[in-house]
């Protein structure tokens, strides 16, 4: 007796796991700009390559450079550093990122998302079907008499 899956369309292409979360990246960067203690901690657990978007990599590098020189990691000083580095990132983008800043207590949650997704991007098997998490199927099995 054969089993047939009924009610499930053929997948167009295999679903890939999410490899970046722009919201988490913006939120982590916003926390770095608004909370000096968070900035110091994130500089030790994250690196620029952990951010998927190049603009976020630039901003992270600028904030870490400011912190390493003992300067404030405020939006205004970050903009000056980005300008000094000839980054195309505009003031409106930096202020939009700052508006995503969470309270200090939950900032680490977003840094963990950025770090974990970066680890998945670096893992070669994460882009192959064998490395994917199981996907739920929509449908049901019916018995067919042969």
C-alpha positions, 0 to 999 in steps of 0.5 A: 500500500502506497502513501500519497501526500494530498493538499501540499503544493510542490515547493518552488525552491528550498527554503533557506534559514534566515541568515540575517536580521536587519532589525536586530542589527539596528537595535544592537547598534542603537544600544551601542550608541545610547548606552556606553556600558553596552558599547564596551560589552558588545565590542568584546562579543561582536565584530564588524563581520557579524553584521550582514549589512555593510552600513551596519559594519561601518557604523559598528567599526566607527563606534568601536574605534571611538570607544577604543580612543576613549571618546563618547559613543554618541550619535554625533561623535559616531557621525564625525567618525563616519565622516572622517572615514568617508563612509556614505552613511548619512545622519538620518540613518544613524538617527534612525538606528538610534531610534531603535535603541532598546533599554539597556537590560534587553540589548544583549538579546539583540547582540546574541541574535546578530552573533548567532546568525553570523555564525550560521552564515559562516557555517558552510552547511547552513546553505545546503538542504542537509543543513536546514531545519525540518520544514512543516508540511501542509497536507495529509496522507491517504492510503492508496490500494496498489 
